[in-house]
Amino acid sequence: MEIWLIQYAKSALSSIAKGCLSLIAALAAVTAYAADSQCYGTVSRGRLTSGVQLPGDGANFAAYSALGTAAGRTYVHAKVAEILAASYAALQSSSPDASYVYGETGWQPGGQFKPHRTHQNGLSVDFFVPVRNAAGQPVALPTSVANRLGYDIEFNAQGQFGNYRIDFAALSDHLRQLHLAAKARGAGIALVIIEPAFLPRLFATPSGAYLQKNLRFMKAKPWVRHDEHYHVDFAVACKPM
């Protein structure tokens, strides 16, 4: 049955339809494992059982690196995977021209995840900022070994890096959709970490008031700049270590 569906998709569906079907398939897959994932401890001292790997791409999103994915650095708690899939699906309607890239998440069994200080129990996800090029077109931020898979990119206080500028409206909408998807699944967002200089621009977007009312942003200075990516810790009930 699965082989027939794949063959049919390849021969009869457009690229957009393929992306939608892959997104639905990914959501169904992680839903099947939802009852099996269990997080322990905290994001900075924890572990995970039955973690699931995020899909490599979809209609409007992609992983930061095929190398990082192959190395097993994109596993999360199954409920977090559900939340991400639902948020990307919603963004196809609310921000249809945006292009999203997620970054590192964690190991399948959790535990220490260098060079990150957190990402230990399947509830932490890095997202690279959505950007537009000099022509104003939405594009994916270039990530490669040359720039440490994107993590060495440096945006200025105005959200610019070379010919790329951060699409704050798309970023804000993404955080809103993540929060809505989390709430719908009995979860939440515990913390968002992003460059403090970006917050006024983020809050000035159409979704900005929603973010200020519903999300907690780190006020202290993080140990590394979060300008090329924003870090999200999800709130899911975990067992003690």
PyMOL commands that set and color helices and strands:
alter all, ss='L'
color gray80, all
select helices_A, chain A and resi 2-12+15-33+66-70+78-94+145-147+168-184+196-203+208-214
alter helices_A, ss='H'
color red, helices_A
select strands_A, chain A and resi 38-41+46-49+52-53+61-63+75-76+100-102+124-128+131-132+138-139+160-161+164-166+188-193+229-235
alter strands_A, ss='S'
color yellow, strands_A
deselect
rebuild
show_as cartoon
